[in-house]
């Protein structure tokens, strides 16, 4: 058994909130560069050029890539041989989100109630997904979800008679209807299977996959 104090979780979540908003993973940067190099339409190429420059400025000045720093979605995998001491893990995670967003000068957009629209002023509470796995390690992933893309999300429960083409057409139509609202270039997360909430969760998890660029030789 391994003992872990939840203060460590708070520290890690805080650091990840800042990093996730300020630094793009290499696979996404490479994908954008690849799109820029292969793009032939002038307007699209100029847009990609601006995006590339935005990435450079964010890195140079250590500021968020986008003014919409989103809601913090936190995925935690906890080994079954880990014993947590200290704060309740949900409290520890939200402390980390609060610390990261305030100290990182990230925009706080979360409200305490969707109807009264009163801002919590620290971007909590976070959306937290906890999974128990084998081993004695803890894996934490912070994936801020911007609201421009979040409100373009869509879900459909198909009947058993639905075909693969029906599903593909629904995904394509969702992207078309979203247009430029989610701030292109867009990474599309698709979840298939399970019930209503399982599909939504699978789509979020799919966004954590690395982007692989194929090249013809």
TAKAQUI-V347970 format. One record per residue. N is the residue number from 1. RES is the residue in one letter. BURIAL is # if it has 9 or more other ideal C-beta (glycine too) atoms within 8 Angstrom, else .. Layout:
# TAKAQUI-V347970
n=(N;N)
res=(RES;RES)
burial=(BURIAL;BURIAL)
This chain:
# TAKAQUI-V347970
n=(1;2;3;4;5;6;7;8;9;10;11;12;13;14;15;16;17;18;19;20;21;22;23;24;25;26;27;28;29;30;31;32;33;34;35;36;37;38;39;40;41;42;43;44;45;46;47;48;49;50;51;52;53;54;55;56;57;58;59;60;61;62;63;64;65;66;67;68;69;70;71;72;73;74;75;76;77;78;79;80;81;82;83;84;85;86;87;88;89;90;91;92;93;94;95;96;97;98;99;100;101;102;103;104;105;106;107;108;109;110;111;112;113;114;115;116;117;118;119;120;121;122;123;124;125;126;127;128;129;130;131;132;133;134;135;136;137;138;139;140;141;142;143;144;145;146;147;148;149;150;151;152;153;154;155;156;157;158;159;160;161;162;163;164;165;166;167;168;169;170;171;172;173;174;175;176;177;178;179;180;181;182;183;184;185;186;187;188;189;190;191;192;193;194;195;196;197;198;199;200;201;202;203;204;205;206;207;208;209;210;211;212;213;214;215;216;217)
res=(X;X;X;X;X;X;X;X;X;X;X;X;X;X;X;X;X;X;X;X;X;X;X;X;X;X;X;X;X;X;X;X;X;X;X;X;X;X;X;X;X;X;X;X;X;X;X;X;X;X;X;X;X;X;X;X;X;X;X;X;X;X;X;X;X;X;X;X;X;X;X;X;X;X;X;X;X;X;X;X;X;X;X;X;X;X;X;X;X;X;X;X;X;X;X;X;X;X;X;X;X;X;X;X;X;X;X;X;X;X;X;X;X;X;X;X;X;X;X;X;X;X;X;X;X;X;X;X;X;X;X;X;X;X;X;X;X;X;X;X;X;X;X;X;X;X;X;X;X;X;X;X;X;X;X;X;X;X;X;X;X;X;X;X;X;X;X;X;X;X;X;X;X;X;X;X;X;X;X;X;X;X;X;X;X;X;X;X;X;X;X;X;X;X;X;X;X;X;X;X;X;X;X;X;X;X;X;X;X;X;X;X;X;X;X;X;X)
burial=(.;.;.;#;.;#;#;.;#;#;#;#;#;#;#;#;#;#;.;#;#;#;.;.;.;.;#;#;#;#;#;#;#;#;#;#;.;.;#;.;.;.;.;.;#;.;#;#;#;.;#;#;.;#;#;.;#;#;#;.;.;.;.;#;#;.;.;#;#;#;#;#;#;#;#;#;#;#;#;.;.;#;.;#;.;.;#;.;#;.;#;#;#;#;#;#;#;#;#;#;#;#;.;#;.;#;#;#;#;#;#;.;.;.;.;.;.;.;#;#;.;#;#;#;.;#;#;#;#;.;.;.;#;.;.;.;.;#;.;#;#;#;#;#;#;#;#;#;#;#;.;#;.;.;.;.;.;.;.;.;.;.;.;.;.;#;#;.;.;#;#;.;.;#;#;.;.;#;.;.;.;#;#;.;.;#;.;.;#;.;#;.;.;.;.;.;.;#;#;#;#;#;#;#;#;#;#;.;.;.;#;.;.;.;.;.;.)
